[in-house]
Amino acid sequence: MLGLTGSIGAGKSTAANLLRKHGLTVLDADAAAHALSRTPEVQTEVARQLGPQYVTADGFDRAALAALVFADPAKRDVLNAIVHPRVRALLGQQTAEAAARGEAWVVQDVPLLFEGEGWRQMNATLLIDAPLELRISRVMKRSGLDRETVLARDAAQMPAEQKRRLATVVVDNSGDEAQLEAGLVEALRSLGIGEPGSREDGRS
């Protein structure tokens, strides 16, 4: 397994799409969390522990829940304890299915990879990184959030420099998409990740 992560605004989602373009299976932890948010079990736990106002017919009131958990670390821990173990189990199941198809490497796209213990189960980790000011401007432009909100969300994650120390490979994304793609190709080469479906170049 290859763990893919990056701080807010670093360009992790763009990197994930580029890895798909190069034929790798990329499993999205955010998509898994959204799917799980629609399940009665998760909705019941969130309503019970955080409040029924955060649960909707489509899953969660994401804006209200984000405002809550980014302002209150204890509430964030509660939400993570409900969602993260279930996400890890679902991604583990999907990874096993990909391995059964003969895929040598599977990418797990996990925003908070290093904040938990899941990264220790990876064969390698890939961090997408960019300077703080650039990341802030990207998030403000795409999401309409103000600078203080973006900084608060960044502060809720592990510091970027600590992630760089933990990552197997770091890819800089301070340029354009073509530069990011070139960096990803070099990162895959350094990790020995070859064409999808070949078993000799790695393992899921």
Secondary structure, 3 states (H helix, E strand, C coil): CEEEEECCCCCHHHHHHHHHHCCCEEEEHHHHHHHHCCCHHHHHHHHHHCCHHHEECCEECHHHHHHHHHHCHHHHHHHHHHHHHHHHHHHHHHHHHHHHCCCCCEEEECCCCCCCCHHHHCCEEEEEECCHHHHHHHHHHHHCCCHHHHHHHHHCCCCHHHHHHHCCEEEECCCCHHHHHHHHHHHHHHHCCCCCCCCCCCCC
